[in-house]
């Protein structure tokens, strides 16, 4: 029977290669999903920025009209 000098010490080494494979394995499909929805996300951002721009324009117009009426 072989004698193990570390039999009383159960120390597991941390496997960085295993960790990196896990991170890449999770990140790859996630990046694929993000990339596939990129066009739709871009469309929504364009519409949202257009609506914000229109709201600012309307608020500026209302402010200018109020200033002109006070004169």
mmCIF file as gemmi writes it, N, C-alpha and C atoms, coordinates in Angstrom:
data_model
loop_
_atom_site.group_PDB
_atom_site.id
_atom_site.type_symbol
_atom_site.label_atom_id
_atom_site.label_alt_id
_atom_site.label_comp_id
_atom_site.label_asym_id
_atom_site.label_entity_id
_atom_site.label_seq_id
_atom_site.pdbx_PDB_ins_code
_atom_site.Cartn_x
_atom_site.Cartn_y
_atom_site.Cartn_z
_atom_site.occupancy
_atom_site.B_iso_or_equiv
_atom_site.pdbx_formal_charge
_atom_site.auth_seq_id
_atom_site.auth_asym_id
_atom_site.pdbx_PDB_model_num
ATOM 1 N N . UNK Axp A 1 ? 0.839 -1.167 0 1 0 ? 1 A 1
ATOM 2 C CA . UNK Axp A 1 ? 0 0 0 1 0 ? 1 A 1
ATOM 3 C C . UNK Axp A 1 ? 0.891 1.239 0 1 0 ? 1 A 1
ATOM 4 N N . UNK Axp A 2 ? 0.68 2.161 -0.984 1 0 ? 2 A 1
ATOM 5 C CA . UNK Axp A 2 ? 1.529 3.353 -1.028 1 0 ? 2 A 1
ATOM 6 C C . UNK Axp A 2 ? 1.198 4.314 0.1 1 0 ? 2 A 1
ATOM 7 N N . UNK Axp A 3 ? 2.223 4.942 0.572 1 0 ? 3 A 1
ATOM 8 C CA . UNK Axp A 3 ? 2.059 5.905 1.653 1 0 ? 3 A 1
ATOM 9 C C . UNK Axp A 3 ? 1.955 7.294 1.02 1 0 ? 3 A 1
ATOM 10 N N . UNK Axp A 4 ? 0.864 7.988 1.335 1 0 ? 4 A 1
ATOM 11 C CA . UNK Axp A 4 ? 0.641 9.338 0.805 1 0 ? 4 A 1
ATOM 12 C C . UNK Axp A 4 ? 0.951 10.335 1.913 1 0 ? 4 A 1
ATOM 13 N N . UNK Axp A 5 ? 1.974 11.152 1.693 1 0 ? 5 A 1
ATOM 14 C CA . UNK Axp A 5 ? 2.349 12.091 2.748 1 0 ? 5 A 1
ATOM 15 C C . UNK Axp A 5 ? 1.367 13.26 2.86 1 0 ? 5 A 1
ATOM 16 N N . UNK Axp A 6 ? 0.458 13.439 1.874 1 0 ? 6 A 1
ATOM 17 C CA . UNK Axp A 6 ? -0.539 14.514 1.924 1 0 ? 6 A 1
ATOM 18 C C . UNK Axp A 6 ? -1.939 13.962 2.206 1 0 ? 6 A 1
ATOM 19 N N . UNK Axp A 7 ? -2.028 12.772 2.783 1 0 ? 7 A 1
ATOM 20 C CA . UNK Axp A 7 ? -3.324 12.126 2.976 1 0 ? 7 A 1
ATOM 21 C C . UNK Axp A 7 ? -4.213 12.917 3.928 1 0 ? 7 A 1
ATOM 22 N N . UNK Axp A 8 ? -3.657 13.581 4.903 1 0 ? 8 A 1
ATOM 23 C CA . UNK Axp A 8 ? -4.459 14.332 5.859 1 0 ? 8 A 1
ATOM 24 C C . UNK Axp A 8 ? -4.829 15.715 5.367 1 0 ? 8 A 1
ATOM 25 N N . UNK Axp A 9 ? -4.221 16.159 4.289 1 0 ? 9 A 1
ATOM 26 C CA . UNK Axp A 9 ? -4.471 17.504 3.779 1 0 ? 9 A 1
ATOM 27 C C . UNK Axp A 9 ? -5.188 17.409 2.429 1 0 ? 9 A 1
ATOM 28 N N . UNK Axp A 10 ? -6.441 17.805 2.391 1 0 ? 10 A 1
ATOM 29 C CA . UNK Axp A 10 ? -7.225 17.778 1.159 1 0 ? 10 A 1
ATOM 30 C C . UNK Axp A 10 ? -7.237 19.185 0.559 1 0 ? 10 A 1
ATOM 31 N N . UNK Axp A 11 ? -6.188 19.536 -0.122 1 0 ? 11 A 1
ATOM 32 C CA . UNK Axp A 11 ? -6.098 20.85 -0.748 1 0 ? 11 A 1
ATOM 33 C C . UNK Axp A 11 ? -6.235 20.68 -2.253 1 0 ? 11 A 1
ATOM 34 N N . UNK Axp A 12 ? -7.232 21.359 -2.809 1 0 ? 12 A 1
ATOM 35 C CA . UNK Axp A 12 ? -7.459 21.292 -4.247 1 0 ? 12 A 1
ATOM 36 C C . UNK Axp A 12 ? -6.863 22.534 -4.887 1 0 ? 12 A 1
ATOM 37 N N . UNK Axp A 13 ? -6.133 22.323 -5.945 1 0 ? 13 A 1
ATOM 38 C CA . UNK Axp A 13 ? -5.567 23.466 -6.65 1 0 ? 13 A 1
ATOM 39 C C . UNK Axp A 13 ? -6.644 24.091 -7.533 1 0 ? 13 A 1
ATOM 40 N N . UNK Axp A 14 ? -6.584 25.39 -7.688 1 0 ? 14 A 1
ATOM 41 C CA . UNK Axp A 14 ? -7.561 26.118 -8.487 1 0 ? 14 A 1
ATOM 42 C C . UNK Axp A 14 ? -7.156 26.036 -9.953 1 0 ? 14 A 1
ATOM 43 N N . UNK Axp A 15 ? -8.046 25.59 -10.788 1 0 ? 15 A 1
ATOM 44 C CA . UNK Axp A 15 ? -7.755 25.386 -12.199 1 0 ? 15 A 1
ATOM 45 C C . UNK Axp A 15 ? -8.224 26.6 -13.005 1 0 ? 15 A 1
ATOM 46 N N . UNK Axp A 16 ? -7.287 27.492 -13.339 1 0 ? 16 A 1
ATOM 47 C CA . UNK Axp A 16 ? -7.625 28.702 -14.082 1 0 ? 16 A 1
ATOM 48 C C . UNK Axp A 16 ? -8.064 28.387 -15.503 1 0 ? 16 A 1
ATOM 49 N N . UNK Axp A 17 ? -7.511 27.347 -16.087 1 0 ? 17 A 1
ATOM 50 C CA . UNK Axp A 17 ? -7.902 26.956 -17.433 1 0 ? 17 A 1
ATOM 51 C C . UNK Axp A 17 ? -9.377 26.546 -17.465 1 0 ? 17 A 1
ATOM 52 N N . UNK Axp A 18 ? -9.806 25.806 -16.462 1 0 ? 18 A 1
ATOM 53 C CA . UNK Axp A 18 ? -11.2 25.39 -16.354 1 0 ? 18 A 1
ATOM 54 C C . UNK Axp A 18 ? -12.105 26.609 -16.178 1 0 ? 18 A 1
ATOM 55 N N . UNK Axp A 19 ? -11.68 27.574 -15.374 1 0 ? 19 A 1
ATOM 56 C CA . UNK Axp A 19 ? -12.441 28.793 -15.153 1 0 ? 19 A 1
ATOM 57 C C . UNK Axp A 19 ? -12.57 29.593 -16.451 1 0 ? 19 A 1
ATOM 58 N N . UNK Axp A 20 ? -11.479 29.741 -17.184 1 0 ? 20 A 1
ATOM 59 C CA . UNK Axp A 20 ? -11.512 30.51 -18.428 1 0 ? 20 A 1
ATOM 60 C C . UNK Axp A 20 ? -12.397 29.832 -19.472 1 0 ? 20 A 1
ATOM 61 N N . UNK Axp A 21 ? -12.357 28.514 -19.537 1 0 ? 21 A 1
ATOM 62 C CA . UNK Axp A 21 ? -13.235 27.798 -20.464 1 0 ? 21 A 1
ATOM 63 C C . UNK Axp A 21 ? -14.693 28.018 -20.097 1 0 ? 21 A 1
ATOM 64 N N . UNK Axp A 22 ? -14.989 28.069 -18.817 1 0 ? 22 A 1
ATOM 65 C CA . UNK Axp A 22 ? -16.355 28.328 -18.372 1 0 ? 22 A 1
ATOM 66 C C . UNK Axp A 22 ? -16.814 29.729 -18.721 1 0 ? 22 A 1
ATOM 67 N N . UNK Axp A 23 ? -15.941 30.71 -18.526 1 0 ? 23 A 1
ATOM 68 C CA . UNK Axp A 23 ? -16.29 32.097 -18.848 1 0 ? 23 A 1
ATOM 69 C C . UNK Axp A 23 ? -16.516 32.253 -20.345 1 0 ? 23 A 1
ATOM 70 N N . UNK Axp A 24 ? -15.62 31.693 -21.149 1 0 ? 24 A 1
ATOM 71 C CA . UNK Axp A 24 ? -15.765 31.773 -22.6 1 0 ? 24 A 1
ATOM 72 C C . UNK Axp A 24 ? -17.013 31.02 -23.047 1 0 ? 24 A 1
ATOM 73 N N . UNK Axp A 25 ? -17.283 29.886 -22.414 1 0 ? 25 A 1
ATOM 74 C CA . UNK Axp A 25 ? -18.459 29.099 -22.764 1 0 ? 25 A 1
ATOM 75 C C . UNK Axp A 25 ? -19.76 29.825 -22.474 1 0 ? 25 A 1
ATOM 76 N N . UNK Axp A 26 ? -19.779 30.675 -21.458 1 0 ? 26 A 1
ATOM 77 C CA . UNK Axp A 26 ? -20.978 31.454 -21.134 1 0 ? 26 A 1
ATOM 78 C C . UNK Axp A 26 ? -21.033 32.721 -21.979 1 0 ? 26 A 1
ATOM 79 N N . UNK Axp A 27 ? -19.897 33.375 -22.172 1 0 ? 27 A 1
ATOM 80 C CA . UNK Axp A 27 ? -19.868 34.662 -22.873 1 0 ? 27 A 1
ATOM 81 C C . UNK Axp A 27 ? -20.141 34.521 -24.367 1 0 ? 27 A 1
ATOM 82 N N . UNK Axp A 28 ? -19.716 33.443 -24.974 1 0 ? 28 A 1
ATOM 83 C CA . UNK Axp A 28 ? -19.888 33.284 -26.427 1 0 ? 28 A 1
ATOM 84 C C . UNK Axp A 28 ? -21.36 33.271 -26.85 1 0 ? 28 A 1
ATOM 85 N N . UNK Axp A 29 ? -22.206 32.438 -26.266 1 0 ? 29 A 1
ATOM 86 C CA . UNK Axp A 29 ? -23.619 32.487 -26.666 1 0 ? 29 A 1
ATOM 87 C C . UNK Axp A 29 ? -24.285 33.817 -26.301 1 0 ? 29 A 1
ATOM 88 N N . UNK Axp A 30 ? -23.864 34.403 -25.189 1 0 ? 30 A 1
ATOM 89 C CA . UNK Axp A 30 ? -24.42 35.695 -24.781 1 0 ? 30 A 1
ATOM 90 C C . UNK Axp A 30 ? -24.095 36.764 -25.813 1 0 ? 30 A 1
ATOM 91 N N . UNK Axp A 31 ? -22.867 36.783 -26.309 1 0 ? 31 A 1
ATOM 92 C CA . UNK Axp A 31 ? -22.484 37.743 -27.344 1 0 ? 31 A 1
ATOM 93 C C . UNK Axp A 31 ? -23.26 37.478 -28.637 1 0 ? 31 A 1
ATOM 94 N N . UNK Axp A 32 ? -23.532 36.218 -28.927 1 0 ? 32 A 1
ATOM 95 C CA . UNK Axp A 32 ? -24.332 35.887 -30.105 1 0 ? 32 A 1
ATOM 96 C C . UNK Axp A 32 ? -25.749 36.429 -30.001 1 0 ? 32 A 1
ATOM 97 N N . UNK Axp A 33 ? -26.346 36.318 -28.82 1 0 ? 33 A 1
ATOM 98 C CA . UNK Axp A 33 ? -27.698 36.85 -28.605 1 0 ? 33 A 1
ATOM 99 C C . UNK Axp A 33 ? -27.693 38.366 -28.735 1 0 ? 33 A 1
ATOM 100 N N . UNK Axp A 34 ? -26.715 39.024 -28.115 1 0 ? 34 A 1
ATOM 101 C CA . UNK Axp A 34 ? -26.62 40.481 -28.192 1 0 ? 34 A 1
ATOM 102 C C . UNK Axp A 34 ? -26.436 40.93 -29.636 1 0 ? 34 A 1
ATOM 103 N N . UNK Axp A 35 ? -25.594 40.236 -30.371 1 0 ? 35 A 1
ATOM 104 C CA . UNK Axp A 35 ? -25.347 40.591 -31.769 1 0 ? 35 A 1
ATOM 105 C C . UNK Axp A 35 ? -26.607 40.398 -32.614 1 0 ? 35 A 1
ATOM 106 N N . UNK Axp A 36 ? -27.358 39.349 -32.353 1 0 ? 36 A 1
ATOM 107 C CA . UNK Axp A 36 ? -28.562 39.106 -33.154 1 0 ? 36 A 1
ATOM 108 C C . UNK Axp A 36 ? -29.639 40.149 -32.892 1 0 ? 36 A 1
ATOM 109 N N . UNK Axp A 37 ? -29.678 40.719 -31.682 1 0 ? 37 A 1
ATOM 110 C CA . UNK Axp A 37 ? -30.668 41.736 -31.368 1 0 ? 37 A 1
ATOM 111 C C . UNK Axp A 37 ? -30.147 43.153 -31.584 1 0 ? 37 A 1
ATOM 112 N N . UNK Axp A 38 ? -28.951 43.298 -32.109 1 0 ? 38 A 1
ATOM 113 C CA . UNK Axp A 38 ? -28.332 44.615 -32.25 1 0 ? 38 A 1
ATOM 114 C C . UNK Axp A 38 ? -29.15 45.533 -33.16 1 0 ? 38 A 1
ATOM 115 N N . UNK Axp A 39 ? -29.657 45.01 -34.246 1 0 ? 39 A 1
ATOM 116 C CA . UNK Axp A 39 ? -30.423 45.838 -35.184 1 0 ? 39 A 1
ATOM 117 C C . UNK Axp A 39 ? -31.705 46.349 -34.534 1 0 ? 39 A 1
ATOM 118 N N . UNK Axp A 40 ? -32.41 45.485 -33.814 1 0 ? 40 A 1
ATOM 119 C CA . UNK Axp A 40 ? -33.637 45.909 -33.141 1 0 ? 40 A 1
ATOM 120 C C . UNK Axp A 40 ? -33.338 46.915 -32.038 1 0 ? 40 A 1
ATOM 121 N N . UNK Axp A 41 ? -32.237 46.698 -31.311 1 0 ? 41 A 1
ATOM 122 C CA . UNK Axp A 41 ? -31.871 47.63 -30.25 1 0 ? 41 A 1
ATOM 123 C C . UNK Axp A 41 ? -31.524 48.986 -30.843 1 0 ? 41 A 1
ATOM 124 N N . UNK Axp A 42 ? -30.821 48.987 -31.964 1 0 ? 42 A 1
ATOM 125 C CA . UNK Axp A 42 ? -30.451 50.236 -32.616 1 0 ? 42 A 1
ATOM 126 C C . UNK Axp A 42 ? -31.704 50.984 -33.067 1 0 ? 42 A 1
ATOM 127 N N . UNK Axp A 43 ? -32.677 50.26 -33.609 1 0 ? 43 A 1
ATOM 128 C CA . UNK Axp A 43 ? -33.922 50.876 -34.052 1 0 ? 43 A 1
ATOM 129 C C . UNK Axp A 43 ? -34.649 51.521 -32.888 1 0 ? 43 A 1
ATOM 130 N N . UNK Axp A 44 ? -34.74 50.824 -31.758 1 0 ? 44 A 1
ATOM 131 C CA . UNK Axp A 44 ? -35.41 51.385 -30.575 1 0 ? 44 A 1
ATOM 132 C C . UNK Axp A 44 ? -34.663 52.612 -30.049 1 0 ? 44 A 1
ATOM 133 N N . UNK Axp A 45 ? -33.346 52.567 -30.053 1 0 ? 45 A 1
ATOM 134 C CA . UNK Axp A 45 ? -32.581 53.729 -29.587 1 0 ? 45 A 1
ATOM 135 C C . UNK Axp A 45 ? -32.776 54.929 -30.505 1 0 ? 45 A 1
ATOM 136 N N . UNK Axp A 46 ? -32.855 54.686 -31.799 1 0 ? 46 A 1
ATOM 137 C CA . UNK Axp A 46 ? -33.089 55.789 -32.739 1 0 ? 46 A 1
ATOM 138 C C . UNK Axp A 46 ? -34.455 56.421 -32.51 1 0 ? 46 A 1
ATOM 139 N N . UNK Axp A 47 ? -35.472 55.592 -32.342 1 0 ? 47 A 1
ATOM 140 C CA . UNK Axp A 47 ? -36.823 56.11 -32.097 1 0 ? 47 A 1
ATOM 141 C C . UNK Axp A 47 ? -36.865 56.867 -30.775 1 0 ? 47 A 1
ATOM 142 N N . UNK Axp A 48 ? -36.228 56.318 -29.734 1 0 ? 48 A 1
ATOM 143 C CA . UNK Axp A 48 ? -36.224 56.993 -28.428 1 0 ? 48 A 1
ATOM 144 C C . UNK Axp A 48 ? -35.516 58.337 -28.514 1 0 ? 48 A 1
ATOM 145 N N . UNK Axp A 49 ? -34.391 58.404 -29.212 1 0 ? 49 A 1
ATOM 146 C CA . UNK Axp A 49 ? -33.679 59.677 -29.311 1 0 ? 49 A 1
ATOM 147 C C . UNK Axp A 49 ? -34.48 60.678 -30.142 1 0 ? 49 A 1
ATOM 148 N N . UNK Axp A 50 ? -35.199 60.201 -31.148 1 0 ? 50 A 1
ATOM 149 C CA . UNK Axp A 50 ? -36.061 61.078 -31.935 1 0 ? 50 A 1
ATOM 150 C C . UNK Axp A 50 ? -37.178 61.645 -31.071 1 0 ? 50 A 1
ATOM 151 N N . UNK Axp A 51 ? -37.794 60.801 -30.236 1 0 ? 51 A 1
ATOM 152 C CA . UNK Axp A 51 ? -38.867 61.27 -29.353 1 0 ? 51 A 1
ATOM 153 C C . UNK Axp A 51 ? -38.354 62.274 -28.324 1 0 ? 51 A 1
ATOM 154 N N . UNK Axp A 52 ? -37.173 62.028 -27.784 1 0 ? 52 A 1
ATOM 155 C CA . UNK Axp A 52 ? -36.592 62.975 -26.83 1 0 ? 52 A 1
ATOM 156 C C . UNK Axp A 52 ? -36.295 64.298 -27.529 1 0 ? 52 A 1
ATOM 157 N N . UNK Axp A 53 ? -35.76 64.246 -28.723 1 0 ? 53 A 1
ATOM 158 C CA . UNK Axp A 53 ? -35.485 65.466 -29.487 1 0 ? 53 A 1
ATOM 159 C C . UNK Axp A 53 ? -36.755 66.245 -29.787 1 0 ? 53 A 1
ATOM 160 N N . UNK Axp A 54 ? -37.818 65.539 -30.156 1 0 ? 54 A 1
ATOM 161 C CA . UNK Axp A 54 ? -39.091 66.208 -30.406 1 0 ? 54 A 1
ATOM 162 C C . UNK Axp A 54 ? -39.652 66.847 -29.137 1 0 ? 54 A 1
ATOM 163 N N . UNK Axp A 55 ? -39.54 66.153 -28.014 1 0 ? 55 A 1
ATOM 164 C CA . UNK Axp A 55 ? -40.024 66.7 -26.746 1 0 ? 55 A 1
ATOM 165 C C . UNK Axp A 55 ? -39.259 67.969 -26.371 1 0 ? 55 A 1
ATOM 166 N N . UNK Axp A 56 ? -37.951 67.957 -26.546 1 0 ? 56 A 1
ATOM 167 C CA . UNK Axp A 56 ? -37.144 69.148 -26.245 1 0 ? 56 A 1
ATOM 168 C C . UNK Axp A 56 ? -37.525 70.291 -27.184 1 0 ? 56 A 1
ATOM 169 N N . UNK Axp A 57 ? -37.742 69.967 -28.44 1 0 ? 57 A 1
ATOM 170 C CA . UNK Axp A 57 ? -38.155 70.989 -29.406 1 0 ? 57 A 1
ATOM 171 C C . UNK Axp A 57 ? -39.497 71.605 -29.048 1 0 ? 57 A 1
ATOM 172 N N . UNK Axp A 58 ? -40.458 70.77 -28.659 1 0 ? 58 A 1
ATOM 173 C CA . UNK Axp A 58 ? -41.779 71.283 -28.266 1 0 ? 58 A 1
ATOM 174 C C . UNK Axp A 58 ? -41.667 72.146 -27.016 1 0 ? 58 A 1
ATOM 175 N N . UNK Axp A 59 ? -40.876 71.709 -26.039 1 0 ? 59 A 1
ATOM 176 C CA . UNK Axp A 59 ? -40.704 72.495 -24.813 1 0 ? 59 A 1
ATOM 177 C C . UNK Axp A 59 ? -40.037 73.835 -25.12 1 0 ? 59 A 1
ATOM 178 N N . UNK Axp A 60 ? -39.075 73.858 -26.013 1 0 ? 60 A 1
ATOM 179 C CA . UNK Axp A 60 ? -38.42 75.107 -26.401 1 0 ? 60 A 1
ATOM 180 C C . UNK Axp A 60 ? -39.405 76.031 -27.105 1 0 ? 60 A 1
ATOM 181 N N . UNK Axp A 61 ? -40.22 75.472 -27.986 1 0 ? 61 A 1
ATOM 182 C CA . UNK Axp A 61 ? -41.22 76.26 -28.698 1 0 ? 61 A 1
ATOM 183 C C . UNK Axp A 61 ? -42.234 76.87 -27.734 1 0 ? 61 A 1
ATOM 184 N N . UNK Axp A 62 ? -42.704 76.085 -26.767 1 0 ? 62 A 1
ATOM 185 C CA . UNK Axp A 62 ? -43.654 76.592 -25.77 1 0 ? 62 A 1
ATOM 186 C C . UNK Axp A 62 ? -43.014 77.705 -24.96 1 0 ? 62 A 1
ATOM 187 N N . UNK Axp A 63 ? -41.775 77.535 -24.577 1 0 ? 63 A 1
ATOM 188 C CA . UNK Axp A 63 ? -41.063 78.57 -23.811 1 0 ? 63 A 1
ATOM 189 C C . UNK Axp A 63 ? -40.922 79.853 -24.622 1 0 ? 63 A 1
ATOM 190 N N . UNK Axp A 64 ? -40.589 79.738 -25.896 1 0 ? 64 A 1
ATOM 191 C CA . UNK Axp A 64 ? -40.451 80.929 -26.753 1 0 ? 64 A 1
ATOM 192 C C . UNK Axp A 64 ? -41.798 81.637 -26.94 1 0 ? 64 A 1
ATOM 193 N N . UNK Axp A 65 ? -42.868 80.866 -27.099 1 0 ? 65 A 1
ATOM 194 C CA . UNK Axp A 65 ? -44.197 81.463 -27.269 1 0 ? 65 A 1
ATOM 195 C C . UNK Axp A 65 ? -44.597 82.206 -26.001 1 0 ? 65 A 1
ATOM 196 N N . UNK Axp A 66 ? -44.331 81.629 -24.828 1 0 ? 66 A 1
ATOM 197 C CA . UNK Axp A 66 ? -44.671 82.278 -23.559 1 0 ? 66 A 1
ATOM 198 C C . UNK Axp A 66 ? -43.896 83.596 -23.402 1 0 ? 66 A 1
ATOM 199 N N . UNK Axp A 67 ? -42.624 83.609 -23.789 1 0 ? 67 A 1
ATOM 200 C CA . UNK Axp A 67 ? -41.825 84.838 -23.693 1 0 ? 67 A 1
ATOM 201 C C . UNK Axp A 67 ? -42.347 85.917 -24.636 1 0 ? 67 A 1
ATOM 202 N N . UNK Axp A 68 ? -42.776 85.518 -25.837 1 0 ? 68 A 1
ATOM 203 C CA . UNK Axp A 68 ? -43.311 86.481 -26.796 1 0 ? 68 A 1
ATOM 204 C C . UNK Axp A 68 ? -44.645 87.062 -26.341 1 0 ? 68 A 1
ATOM 205 N N . UNK Axp A 69 ? -45.468 86.283 -25.672 1 0 ? 69 A 1
ATOM 206 C CA . UNK Axp A 69 ? -46.767 86.76 -25.195 1 0 ? 69 A 1
ATOM 207 C C . UNK Axp A 69 ? -46.611 87.738 -24.024 1 0 ? 69 A 1
ATOM 208 N N . UNK Axp A 70 ? -45.543 87.614 -23.25 1 0 ? 70 A 1
ATOM 209 C CA . UNK Axp A 70 ? -45.325 88.495 -22.12 1 0 ? 70 A 1
ATOM 210 C C . UNK Axp A 70 ? -44.947 89.918 -22.569 1 0 ? 70 A 1
ATOM 211 N N . UNK Axp A 71 ? -44.428 90.065 -23.761 1 0 ? 71 A 1
ATOM 212 C CA . UNK Axp A 71 ? -43.981 91.386 -24.231 1 0 ? 71 A 1
ATOM 213 C C . UNK Axp A 71 ? -45.116 92.255 -24.576 1 0 ? 71 A 1
